Amino acid sequence: MSSTIPKIQTAAVVASSGASIQVKHDHPVKSQAELAPGECLVKLDCTGVCHTDLHAAFGDWPVPTKTPLIGGHEGVGVIVAIGDHTTGSPVKVGDRVGIKWLADSCLNCEQCRKGLEQNCVEAKLSGYTVDGTFSQYVVSFVRHVTPIPENLDSRAAASILCAGVTVYRALKYSQTTAGDWVVLPGAGGGLGHLAVQYAKNMGLKVIAIDSGTQKKQLCEDLGADVWIDFMESKNIVEDVKNATGGAGAHSAVVTTASPSGYSQAVDYLRCGGTLMAVGLPGKANLEASIFFTVFKSISILGSYVGNRQDAMEAIEIASRGAVKCHYELRHIDDLQKTYEDMMQGMISGRVVLEFD
């Protein structure tokens, strides 16, 4: 059940939280015999880079990471080995698959049975609690890798596995219907630009909030109905209300990690509106008027990545060409520079890394 597997590989390793990235060319690769039942070894073609990877490297979230750590959770590649005594595997050697943030879950607890696999108490998280996709080979789990359709390019698929799945699920549960207004703070970023496209695919009217001419052009090209530059706007709440005929938006999917993106949303949502909390600031509180949250019948829902079905649906939509990830192709050696660009807000869309 295996192909030729090298003993060493290239991998980007963080030795301890906050340490610089070390790109090593002699990192060990697990052999087929070392794989546990249910595990698979995937030779990666590419991997996306996510803001979460930055938090994992810094260790600044309240959930601890493993160290040393290989980050990354948006990998696409081919299965080259499966552990002995694996039964009922939905995938086989030679299949092209994607590796997501949720590497594995028990599939038997209450949360898993209810479709909240990502909230399983036994969940393994790629590039966080287990090594991830910033390496040429990665160990994952046959029950949770996502098959990639033949007509979807690996580089185009990579960021759908996290950014795409995350915003797709948030929009799916945003209590909106075709023709409703949705506000997308951070619309020009990695998650945001995909949210614009999934929202338009669902028939929603999009108000994109971000800053800069490059991000404005990207959002408008993707079909955003209204653009608001938060650096130029004198009153974002009034701008949203004016764009929606005075009533406010039906929903806001907040992908930015800025707390202000959340506090403003309750004010510009119409009565019965829904705030979908997606972005994860490491240390911030969600502040909203309790009076007006109740008085306006506002729903505030947390939406955390997605389950296996969400991933399949998000990938299927992308395979039809309805959603396309706008990405810049870089090399694994450029990961540190990519983190620096992220921190400065210099990246429109997404970055995808190659190993060759």
C-alpha positions as CSV (number, residue, x, y, z in Angstrom):
1,M,0.0,0.0,0.0
2,S,2.9,2.4,-0.5
3,S,5.2,4.0,-3.0
4,T,8.8,5.0,-2.7
5,I,9.1,7.3,0.3
6,P,12.3,9.2,1.1
7,K,13.8,9.3,4.6
8,I,14.2,13.1,4.7
9,Q,12.3,16.1,3.5
10,T,12.1,19.9,3.5
11,A,10.0,21.3,6.3
12,A,9.5,24.7,8.0
13,V,9.8,24.2,11.7
14,V,9.1,26.5,14.6
15,A,11.2,25.2,17.5
16,S,9.3,27.0,20.2
17,S,6.4,29.6,20.4
18,G,7.6,32.9,19.1
19,A,10.8,31.5,17.6
20,S,11.9,32.2,14.0
21,I,11.0,29.7,11.3
22,Q,13.7,27.3,10.3
23,V,13.5,25.7,6.9
24,K,15.2,22.3,7.3
25,H,16.1,20.0,4.4
26,D,16.8,17.0,6.5
27,H,13.6,16.6,8.5
28,P,12.6,12.9,8.9
29,V,9.7,11.4,7.0
30,K,7.5,8.7,8.5
31,S,7.7,5.4,6.7
32,Q,4.7,3.3,5.8
33,A,5.5,0.9,8.6
34,E,5.4,3.7,11.2
35,L,1.9,4.8,10.2
36,A,-0.9,3.9,12.7
37,P,-4.1,2.4,11.6
38,G,-6.3,5.2,10.0
39,E,-3.3,7.3,9.2
40,C,-2.1,8.2,5.7
41,L,1.0,9.8,4.3
42,V,0.4,12.6,1.8
43,K,3.1,14.0,-0.6
44,L,2.1,17.6,-0.9
45,D,2.0,19.6,-4.1
46,C,1.4,22.9,-2.3
47,T,0.0,24.5,0.8
48,G,-1.8,27.7,1.5
49,V,-0.8,30.1,4.3
50,C,-3.4,31.4,6.8
51,H,-3.4,34.0,9.6
52,T,-4.0,31.1,12.0
53,D,-0.5,29.8,11.1
54,L,0.9,33.1,12.4
55,H,-0.9,32.7,15.7
56,A,0.3,29.1,15.9
57,A,3.9,30.3,15.4
58,F,3.6,33.0,18.0
59,G,1.6,30.8,20.4
60,D,-0.6,33.8,21.3
61,W,-3.9,32.0,21.3
62,P,-5.4,30.7,24.6
63,V,-5.3,27.2,23.2
64,P,-1.7,25.8,23.4
65,T,0.2,24.5,20.4
66,K,2.6,21.6,20.2
67,T,6.3,22.4,20.0
68,P,8.4,22.0,18.0
69,L,5.7,22.6,15.3
70,I,5.3,22.3,11.6
71,G,2.5,24.7,10.8
72,G,0.1,24.8,7.9
73,H,-3.4,23.4,7.3
74,E,-4.2,24.0,3.6
75,G,-2.3,21.3,1.9
76,V,-3.1,19.4,-1.3
77,G,-1.2,16.3,-2.5
78,V,-1.3,12.6,-3.2
79,I,-1.7,9.8,-0.8
80,V,1.5,7.7,-1.0
81,A,0.9,5.3,2.0
82,I,-1.8,4.1,4.3
83,G,-1.2,2.5,7.7
84,D,-1.5,-1.2,8.1
85,H,-4.8,-2.6,9.5
86,T,-6.7,0.5,8.3
87,T,-10.3,-0.6,7.7
88,G,-13.1,1.0,5.7
89,S,-10.9,3.8,4.3
90,P,-12.8,6.2,2.0
91,V,-9.6,7.0,0.2
92,K,-6.7,5.0,-1.3
93,V,-3.1,5.3,-2.3
94,G,-2.9,7.6,-5.4
95,D,-5.9,9.7,-4.5
96,R,-5.4,13.5,-4.5
97,V,-6.7,14.9,-1.3
98,G,-6.8,18.1,0.8
99,I,-5.7,18.5,4.4
100,K,-7.7,20.9,6.5
101,W,-7.5,22.6,9.9
102,L,-9.5,19.7,11.4
103,A,-7.1,16.8,10.9
104,D,-9.1,14.2,12.8
105,S,-12.0,13.7,15.2
106,C,-13.6,10.7,17.0
107,L,-16.8,10.8,14.8
108,N,-18.7,9.2,17.8
109,C,-19.2,11.9,20.4
110,E,-22.3,14.1,20.7
111,Q,-20.6,17.0,18.8
112,C,-19.4,14.8,16.0
113,R,-22.8,13.2,15.6
114,K,-24.4,16.6,15.4
115,G,-22.1,17.7,12.6
116,L,-19.8,19.8,14.9
117,E,-16.8,17.6,14.3
118,Q,-14.6,20.6,14.7
119,N,-15.7,20.9,18.3
120,C,-14.9,17.3,19.2
121,V,-13.0,17.1,22.5
122,E,-10.6,14.7,20.8
123,A,-10.1,16.9,17.7
124,K,-6.6,17.0,16.2
125,L,-5.7,20.3,14.5
126,S,-3.3,20.4,11.5
127,G,-0.4,22.7,12.1
128,Y,-1.4,23.3,15.7
129,T,-1.8,20.2,17.8
130,V,-0.3,17.9,15.2
131,D,2.3,18.7,12.5
132,G,0.8,20.4,9.4
133,T,1.4,21.1,5.8
134,F,4.6,23.3,5.7
135,S,6.5,20.1,4.7
136,Q,6.8,18.0,1.6
137,Y,5.2,15.0,3.4
138,V,2.5,15.1,6.1
139,V,0.8,12.4,8.1
140,S,-3.0,12.8,8.1
141,F,-6.1,10.7,8.7
142,V,-8.1,8.8,6.0
143,R,-11.5,9.7,7.6
144,H,-10.9,13.4,7.3
145,V,-8.8,14.2,4.2
146,T,-11.0,15.8,1.5
147,P,-11.0,14.3,-2.0
148,I,-10.1,16.9,-4.6
149,P,-12.0,16.8,-8.0
150,E,-9.9,16.2,-11.1
151,N,-11.0,19.6,-12.6
152,L,-9.8,21.6,-9.7
153,D,-6.1,22.7,-9.7
154,S,-4.2,21.9,-6.5
155,R,-3.1,25.5,-6.0
156,A,-6.6,26.8,-6.5
157,A,-8.0,24.2,-4.1
158,A,-5.5,24.8,-1.3
159,S,-7.0,27.8,0.4
160,I,-10.6,26.6,-0.1
161,L,-9.8,23.9,2.5
162,C,-9.6,26.5,5.3
163,A,-10.5,30.0,4.2
164,G,-13.2,28.8,1.8
165,V,-14.7,26.3,4.1
166,T,-14.8,28.7,7.0
167,V,-16.6,31.5,5.2
168,Y,-18.9,29.1,3.3
169,R,-20.1,27.6,6.5
170,A,-20.6,31.0,8.1
171,L,-22.7,32.2,5.2
172,K,-24.6,28.9,5.1
173,Y,-25.7,29.5,8.7
174,S,-26.1,33.3,8.5
175,Q,-29.9,33.1,8.3
176,T,-30.0,34.9,5.0
177,T,-31.8,34.3,1.8
178,A,-31.2,35.4,-1.8
179,G,-31.5,39.1,-2.2
180,D,-30.5,39.9,1.4
181,W,-27.6,42.3,2.3
182,V,-24.5,40.9,3.9
183,V,-21.6,43.0,5.2
184,L,-18.1,41.5,4.9
185,P,-15.5,43.4,7.0
186,G,-12.0,42.3,5.8
187,A,-13.4,41.6,2.3
188,G,-10.1,42.0,0.5
189,G,-8.3,39.5,2.6
190,G,-7.7,35.8,2.3
191,L,-11.1,34.8,3.9
192,G,-12.9,37.9,2.8
193,H,-12.3,37.7,-0.9
194,L,-13.7,34.1,-0.9
195,A,-16.6,35.2,1.2
196,V,-17.5,37.8,-1.5
197,Q,-17.7,35.0,-4.1
198,Y,-19.6,32.5,-2.0
199,A,-22.1,35.2,-1.0
200,K,-22.7,36.2,-4.6
201,N,-23.1,32.5,-5.5
202,M,-25.8,32.3,-2.8
203,G,-27.6,35.3,-4.4
204,L,-26.7,37.8,-1.6
205,K,-26.0,41.5,-2.0
206,V,-22.5,42.2,-0.7
207,I,-21.1,45.3,1.1
208,A,-17.4,44.9,1.2
209,I,-15.4,46.7,3.9
210,D,-11.6,47.0,3.7
211,S,-9.0,49.5,2.7
212,G,-6.7,50.3,-0.2
213,T,-7.0,50.6,-4.0
214,Q,-5.8,47.0,-4.6
215,K,-8.4,45.5,-2.3
216,K,-11.1,47.7,-3.6
217,Q,-10.4,46.6,-7.2
218,L,-10.3,42.9,-6.1
219,C,-13.7,43.2,-4.3
220,E,-15.3,45.0,-7.2
221,D,-14.0,42.6,-9.7
222,L,-15.5,39.7,-7.6
223,G,-18.9,41.3,-7.7
224,A,-19.2,43.3,-4.5
225,D,-22.2,45.6,-4.8
226,V,-20.9,48.3,-2.4
227,W,-17.4,49.2,-1.3
228,I,-16.6,51.0,2.0
229,D,-13.0,52.0,2.8
230,F,-12.7,52.0,6.5
231,M,-9.8,54.4,6.4
232,E,-11.8,56.9,4.4
233,S,-15.3,56.5,5.9
234,K,-16.4,59.0,8.5
235,N,-19.1,56.7,9.8
236,I,-19.2,53.1,8.7
237,V,-22.6,52.4,10.4
238,E,-24.2,55.2,8.5
239,D,-22.6,54.2,5.3
240,V,-24.0,50.6,5.6
241,K,-27.4,51.9,6.5
242,N,-27.4,54.3,3.5
243,A,-26.4,51.5,1.2
244,T,-29.3,49.3,2.4
245,G,-32.1,51.9,2.2
246,G,-31.8,52.9,5.8
247,A,-32.8,49.6,7.4
248,G,-29.3,48.1,7.8
249,A,-27.9,44.8,6.6
250,H,-29.4,41.4,7.2
251,S,-26.1,39.8,8.3
252,A,-22.5,40.5,8.9
253,V,-19.8,37.8,8.5
254,V,-16.8,39.3,10.3
255,T,-13.6,37.7,9.1
256,T,-11.3,40.4,10.4
257,A,-9.4,39.9,13.6
258,S,-10.1,43.5,14.7
259,P,-12.5,43.9,17.6
260,S,-14.0,47.0,16.0
261,G,-15.4,44.8,13.2
262,Y,-17.6,43.1,15.7
263,S,-18.7,46.1,17.8
264,Q,-19.9,48.1,14.8
265,A,-21.9,45.2,13.4
266,V,-24.7,45.2,16.0
267,D,-25.2,48.9,15.1
268,Y,-25.5,48.5,11.4
269,L,-27.6,45.3,11.3
270,R,-31.3,45.6,10.8
271,C,-33.9,44.2,13.2
272,G,-33.6,40.4,13.2
273,G,-30.1,40.5,11.7
274,T,-27.4,38.0,12.4
275,L,-23.7,38.6,13.3
276,M,-21.5,35.7,12.3
277,A,-18.3,35.8,14.4
278,V,-15.5,34.2,12.3
279,G,-12.2,36.1,12.8
280,L,-10.2,35.1,15.9
281,P,-8.3,37.9,17.7
282,G,-6.1,36.3,20.2
283,K,-7.0,38.7,23.1
284,A,-10.2,40.7,22.6
285,N,-13.7,40.8,23.9
286,L,-16.9,41.1,21.9
287,E,-18.6,44.3,23.0
288,A,-22.1,45.1,22.0
289,S,-25.1,46.9,23.5
290,I,-27.1,44.4,25.3
291,F,-30.1,46.6,25.1
292,F,-30.1,47.0,21.3
293,T,-29.0,43.3,20.8
294,V,-32.2,42.3,22.5
295,F,-34.4,45.2,21.3
296,K,-33.4,44.6,17.7
297,S,-33.7,40.8,18.0
298,I,-30.0,40.4,16.9
299,S,-28.5,36.9,16.7
300,I,-24.8,36.6,17.5
301,L,-23.4,33.2,16.4
302,G,-19.8,31.9,16.4
303,S,-18.8,30.0,13.3
304,Y,-15.7,27.9,13.6
305,V,-14.2,26.4,10.4
306,G,-16.4,23.5,9.1
307,N,-17.1,19.8,9.1
308,R,-16.4,17.2,6.4
309,Q,-19.6,17.9,4.6
310,D,-19.0,21.7,4.6
311,A,-15.6,21.0,3.0
312,M,-17.1,18.8,0.3
313,E,-19.7,21.5,-0.6
314,A,-17.2,24.3,-0.6
315,I,-14.8,22.4,-2.8
316,E,-17.6,21.4,-5.2
317,I,-18.7,25.0,-5.7
318,A,-15.1,25.9,-6.4
319,S,-14.7,23.0,-8.9
320,R,-17.6,24.5,-10.9
321,G,-15.7,27.8,-11.2
322,A,-18.2,29.7,-9.1
323,V,-15.4,30.6,-6.6
324,K,-11.8,31.2,-7.4
325,C,-9.0,31.8,-4.9
326,H,-6.8,34.8,-5.8
327,Y,-3.4,33.8,-4.7
328,E,0.3,34.7,-5.1
329,L,2.6,31.7,-5.6
330,R,5.7,31.6,-3.4
331,H,8.3,29.1,-2.2
332,I,8.4,27.4,1.2
333,D,11.7,29.4,1.8
334,D,9.6,32.6,1.7
335,L,7.4,31.7,4.6
336,Q,9.0,34.1,7.1
337,K,8.6,36.9,4.6
338,T,5.0,35.9,4.1
339,Y,4.3,36.2,7.8
340,E,5.9,39.6,7.8
341,D,3.7,40.7,4.9
342,M,0.6,39.4,6.7
343,M,1.4,41.3,9.8
344,Q,1.6,44.5,7.7
345,G,-1.6,43.8,5.9
346,M,0.3,43.7,2.5
347,I,-1.4,40.6,1.1
348,S,-4.5,40.7,-1.1
349,G,-6.2,37.4,-1.4
350,R,-4.0,34.4,-0.4
351,V,-0.4,33.1,-0.6
352,V,0.2,29.5,-1.7
353,L,3.6,27.9,-1.2
354,E,5.4,25.3,-3.4
355,F,8.3,23.1,-2.3
356,D,10.2,22.6,-5.6
